[in-house]
């Protein structure tokens, strides 16, 4: 029986060979699931987007406190003339709030002041904007016979014990209102809170020791640590110089060659990932008026370190909140538009998210004259352009999965610095229920350049049959703001934005059966 069976098998194989038997010679080929590809048209318009752009600068003194006006803040979200003699118009979703604690250098913060600050934060929430907070004890300078001439001690800031007491008092308020704090600046130390002309934390000017000592670094690090602790881990603190961050992260002997953040370390919530930078003398000379100096320590002298610290900042700033202001127009043509200058080139390399619209407009107005202001307005921070999308070309059974791909381009100088969810919305065309599906993408890592988002969506088994429009939703991460369209990111495309919902229409549908 075995012999006859073998002969029969060979006859069959031989027959198939002669007749080209399909079952043996033509295997079943994989057929890809049909897809629809949609290409999108970019928009060249300027518009408001959260946590980026030119900010409005406001300053208030503790003893003559004038509250923020929600109506004014809301108006700033629309196209309005820039402050400080600006010859350009801007949309502002950020308000810089400088709070000067004058007369409080030796006492606790009064309860009514805390209430007034809380009211400012509430006004920002009502208006749909966010605040950049900085505290200082004085913004007043006086001249004299000191080496600096125009700025002489005593400067008028507070000792460390008072600073730490005030930060501790502010902590509950900062924690409770972090939703409308875009970021905070270290402040507290020195005139303007810029950590330079100070009575208590080491005077590195020619009026004092011309550098910083080990004890000065330790005191500043203690203040920065307290401020990071006063804010939730979701919020960043900006420091005035990149070396302040290096010395905080790596110690007071850290060299200017210390390593910048890496992609793996970014957005971790750890202290080193939460320290950004504000440069308040952007493009104001080689080294930006001491921004990129090595301030030394007890055993090393002060010296210029512009090349090394600029390189550090370029690498580190990619992952943090970066902004500031111009302060001097004498550094021309370098601070002008390209090709004579390098304004946009440096903003892009340093990943700027925001700048002051009011100071210094001798510089900012030159960008209008030079023809690059419109680009700067649009490209500060992020600017996401949807290039194309790949969507399912066949119906999907409820409860099953489908895949999609979004191809975007970030034309901005930076990516978002605060956490932000991404959601795909399926909205029934017949007016039925809508569904939101979280995407795995981290919007903070949609860095400048090409961005590819590949997602697998698991539909709800209880979804009704029908046609659903697809929409992309990039809301604020805070529950208090998640449903507010003003706090959602708008794509820079034509015919995609839904102002009432904060959704971005993808122009695609999926059929659920």
Residue pairs with C-beta under 8 A, 6 or more apart in sequence:
15 21
16 23
16 24
16 25
33 392
33 393
33 394
34 392
34 393
34 394
35 390
35 391
35 392
35 393
36 390
36 391
36 392
36 393
36 508
37 388
37 389
37 390
37 391
38 388
38 389
38 391
38 506
38 507
38 508
39 387
39 388
40 385
40 386
40 387
40 388
40 389
40 493
40 494
40 496
40 507
41 493
41 494
41 495
42 385
42 492
42 493
42 494
43 385
43 492
43 493
43 494
45 492
46 79
46 91
46 374
46 377
46 378
47 91
47 490
48 77
48 78
48 91
48 92
48 93
48 486
48 490
49 93
49 381
49 382
49 383
49 489
49 490
50 93
50 130
50 476
50 486
50 487
50 488
50 489
51 93
51 94
51 130
51 182
51 353
51 354
51 381
51 416
51 417
51 418
52 93
52 94
52 353
52 354
52 380
52 381
52 382
52 412
52 414
52 416
53 90
53 91
53 92
53 93
53 94
53 354
53 377
53 380
53 381
54 82
54 90
54 92
54 354
54 355
54 356
54 357
54 377
54 380
55 92
55 94
55 95
55 96
55 132
55 323
55 354
55 355
55 356
55 357
56 76
56 83
56 92
56 94
56 95
56 96
56 357
56 358
57 83
57 84
57 95
57 96
57 98
57 325
57 356
57 357
57 358
57 359
58 68
58 95
58 96
58 97
58 98
59 98
59 99
59 100
59 139
60 66
60 97
60 98
60 99
60 100
61 100
61 102
62 99
62 100
62 101
62 102
62 103
62 104
62 113
63 102
63 103
65 113
65 116
67 116
67 119
67 120
67 123
68 95
68 97
68 119
68 120
68 123
68 124
69 123
70 123
70 124
70 126
70 127
71 127
73 95
73 123
73 124
73 126
73 127
73 128
73 129
74 126
74 127
74 128
74 129
76 91
76 92
76 95
76 127
76 129
77 91
77 92
77 93
77 127
77 128
77 129
77 486
78 91
79 89
79 90
79 91
80 89
80 90
80 91
80 92
81 88
81 89
82 88
82 89
82 90
82 357
82 358
82 361
82 364
83 357
83 358
84 357
84 358
84 359
84 360
84 361
85 361
85 365
86 357
86 358
86 361
86 364
86 365
87 361
87 365
87 368
88 364
88 365
88 368
88 373
88 377
90 357
90 377
92 129
92 357
93 128
93 129
93 130
93 486
94 129
94 130
94 131
94 132
94 182
94 354
95 124
95 129
95 130
95 131
95 132
96 131
96 132
96 134
96 356
97 120
97 131
97 132
97 133
97 134
98 134
98 136
98 139
98 192
98 193
99 117
99 133
99 134
99 135
99 136
100 135
100 136
100 137
100 138
100 139
101 109
101 135
101 136
101 137
101 158
101 166
102 137
102 138
104 137
104 158
104 162
104 166
105 137
105 156
105 157
105 158
105 159
105 162
106 158
106 162
107 162
108 165
108 166
108 169
109 166
109 169
109 170
114 169
114 170
114 173
117 170
117 173
118 173
118 176
118 177
120 131
121 131
121 173
121 177
121 180
121 181
122 177
124 130
124 131
124 180
125 177
125 179
125 180
125 480
125 481
128 484
128 486
128 487
129 180
129 486
130 180
130 181
130 182
131 180
131 181
131 182
132 181
132 182
132 183
132 184
132 185
132 323
132 354
133 181
133 184
133 185
133 187
134 184
134 185
134 186
134 187
134 193
135 166
135 170
135 187
135 188
135 193
136 157
136 187
136 188
136 190
136 191
136 192
136 193
137 156
137 157
137 158
137 188
137 193
138 155
138 156
138 157
138 191
138 192
139 191
139 192
140 156
140 191
141 150
141 151
141 191
141 197
142 151
142 152
143 149
143 150
143 151
143 152
144 152
145 152
146 152
146 153
146 207
147 205
147 206
147 207
148 205
148 206
148 207
151 191
151 197
151 205
151 207
152 207
153 197
153 199
153 203
153 207
153 208
154 199
155 190
155 191
155 197
155 198
155 199
156 191
156 199
157 188
157 189
157 190
157 191
157 198
157 199
157 200
157 201
158 166
158 188
158 200
159 200
160 200
160 201
160 219
160 222
160 223
163 188
163 189
163 223
163 226
164 222
164 223
164 226
166 188
167 188
167 223
167 226
167 227
167 230
168 226
168 230
170 230
171 229
171 230
174 181
174 184
174 230
174 231
174 232
175 230
175 231
175 232
178 231
178 232
178 234
178 235
178 478
179 476
179 478
179 480
179 481
180 481
181 231
181 235
182 321
182 418
183 235
183 236
183 237
183 238
183 276
183 321
183 417
183 418
184 227
184 231
184 235
184 236
184 237
184 238
185 193
185 237
185 238
185 239
185 240
185 278
186 193
186 195
186 223
186 224
186 227
186 237
186 238
186 239
186 240
186 244
187 193
188 223
188 227
189 195
189 198
189 200
189 201
189 220
189 223
190 196
190 197
190 198
190 201
191 197
191 198
192 280
194 240
194 280
195 201
195 220
195 239
195 240
195 241
195 244
196 204
196 205
196 240
196 290
197 203
197 205
197 207
200 219
201 216
201 219
201 220
201 223
202 208
202 209
202 212
202 213
202 215
202 216
202 217
202 219
202 220
203 209
204 210
204 211
204 212
204 295
204 302
210 302
211 295
211 296
211 297
211 301
211 302
212 220
212 295
212 296
212 297
212 302
213 297
213 298
214 252
214 297
214 298
214 299
215 298
217 247
217 252
217 297
218 252
220 244
220 247
221 247
221 248
221 252
224 237
224 239
224 244
224 248
224 275
225 248
225 271
227 237
228 237
228 271
228 274
228 275
231 237
233 269
233 274
234 269
234 418
234 419
234 477
235 274
235 418
236 274
236 275
236 276
236 320
236 321
236 417
236 418
237 274
237 275
237 276
238 275
238 276
238 277
238 278
238 320
238 321
238 322
238 323
239 245
239 248
239 275
239 276
239 277
239 278
240 277
240 278
240 279
240 280
240 291
241 277
241 290
241 291
241 292
241 293
241 295
241 309
242 277
242 291
242 292
242 309
242 312
242 313
242 316
243 256
243 293
243 294
243 295
243 305
243 309
245 272
245 275
245 277
245 316
246 254
246 255
246 256
246 258
246 312
247 254
248 271
248 272
248 275
249 258
249 271
249 272
249 275
250 258
252 297
253 297
256 294
256 305
256 308
256 309
256 312
257 308
257 312
258 312
260 312
260 313
260 315
260 316
261 272
261 273
261 315
261 316
261 318
261 319
261 320
263 319
263 445
265 272
265 273
265 319
266 273
266 318
266 319
266 444
266 445
267 273
267 319
267 419
267 442
267 444
267 445
273 319
273 320
274 320
275 320
276 317
276 320
276 321
276 322
276 417
277 313
277 316
277 317
277 320
277 322
277 324
278 322
278 323
278 324
279 288
279 291
279 322
279 323
279 324
279 350
280 324
280 325
280 327
281 288
281 289
281 290
281 291
281 324
281 325
281 326
281 327
281 328
282 288
282 324
282 325
282 326
282 327
282 335
282 346
282 352
282 355
283 326
283 331
283 334
283 335
283 342
283 343
283 346
283 363
284 326
284 327
284 328
284 330
284 331
284 335
285 328
285 330
285 331
286 306
287 293
287 304
287 306
289 327
289 328
291 309
292 304
292 305
292 306
292 309
292 310
292 313
293 302
293 303
293 304
293 305
293 306
293 309
294 300
294 302
294 303
294 304
294 305
294 309
295 302
296 302
296 303
313 350
314 349
314 350
314 351
317 350
317 351
317 414
318 351
318 414
318 415
318 447
319 417
319 444
320 417
321 353
321 417
321 418
322 350
322 351
322 352
322 353
322 414
322 417
323 352
323 353
323 354
323 355
324 352
324 355
324 356
325 355
325 356
325 359
325 360
326 335
326 355
326 356
326 359
326 360
326 363
326 364
327 359
327 360
327 363
328 360
328 363
329 335
329 360
329 362
329 363
329 366
332 341
332 366
333 340
333 341
334 341
334 342
335 341
335 342
335 343
335 363
335 366
336 343
336 366
336 367
336 370
337 343
337 344
337 366
337 367
337 370
337 371
337 372
338 344
338 345
338 372
340 370
341 370
343 367
343 370
343 372
343 376
344 372
344 375
344 376
344 379
347 376
347 379
347 380
347 413
348 379
348 413
348 448
350 413
351 413
351 414
351 448
352 380
352 381
352 413
352 414
353 380
353 381
353 382
353 413
353 414
353 417
354 380
354 381
355 364
355 376
355 380
357 364
364 373
367 373
367 376
378 411
378 412
378 492
379 411
379 412
379 413
380 412
380 413
380 414
381 412
381 413
381 414
381 416
382 410
382 412
382 414
382 415
382 416
382 446
382 489
383 410
383 411
383 412
383 492
384 408
384 409
384 410
384 411
384 412
384 446
384 451
384 489
384 491
384 492
385 408
385 409
385 410
385 411
385 491
385 492
385 493
386 406
386 407
386 408
386 472
386 491
386 493
386 496
386 504
386 506
387 407
387 408
387 409
388 406
388 407
389 404
389 405
389 406
389 407
389 506
389 508
390 404
390 405
391 404
391 470
391 506
391 508
391 509
391 510
392 402
392 403
392 404
392 510
394 511
395 510
395 511
395 512
395 513
396 402
396 459
396 510
396 511
396 512
396 513
397 459
397 512
397 513
398 459
398 460
398 461
398 462
398 463
398 464
398 465
398 512
398 513
399 458
399 459
399 460
399 461
399 463
400 458
400 459
401 456
401 457
401 458
401 459
402 456
402 457
402 459
402 510
403 454
403 455
403 456
403 457
404 424
404 454
404 455
404 457
404 470
405 452
405 453
405 454
405 455
406 452
406 453
406 455
406 472
407 450
407 451
407 452
407 453
408 446
408 450
408 451
408 452
408 453
408 491
409 449
409 450
409 451
410 446
410 447
410 448
410 449
410 451
411 448
411 492
412 448
413 448
414 448
415 443
415 444
415 445
415 446
415 447
415 448
416 443
416 444
416 446
416 489
417 444
418 444
418 477
419 444
419 477
420 443
420 444
420 474
420 475
420 476
420 477
420 489
421 438
421 439
421 443
421 474
421 475
421 477
421 482
422 438
422 439
422 441
422 443
422 453
422 472
422 473
422 474
423 436
423 437
423 438
423 439
423 472
423 473
423 474
423 475
424 436
424 437
424 439
424 455
424 457
424 470
424 471
424 472
424 473
425 434
425 435
425 436
425 437
425 470
425 471
425 472
425 473
425 503
426 434
426 435
426 436
426 437
426 459
426 463
426 468
426 469
426 470
426 510
426 512
427 434
427 435
427 468
427 469
427 471
428 434
428 464
428 466
428 467
428 468
429 466
429 467
429 468
429 469
429 509
430 466
430 467
432 464
432 466
433 463
433 464
435 459
435 460
435 463
435 468
436 473
437 457
437 458
437 459
439 453
439 455
440 455
441 453
441 455
443 474
443 489
459 512
463 512
464 512
465 512
465 513
466 511
466 512
467 509
467 510
467 511
467 512
468 509
468 510
468 511
468 512
469 505
469 506
469 508
469 509
470 506
470 508
470 509
470 510
471 498
471 501
471 503
471 504
471 505
471 506
472 491
472 503
472 504
472 506
473 488
473 501
473 502
473 503
473 504
474 488
474 489
474 504
475 481
475 482
475 483
475 484
475 487
475 488
475 502
476 482
476 484
476 487
476 488
481 487
484 502
485 498
485 499
485 500
485 501
485 502
486 502
487 502
488 502
488 503
490 497
490 502
490 504
491 497
491 504
493 504
495 505
495 507
496 504
496 505
496 506
496 507
497 504
497 505
498 504
498 505
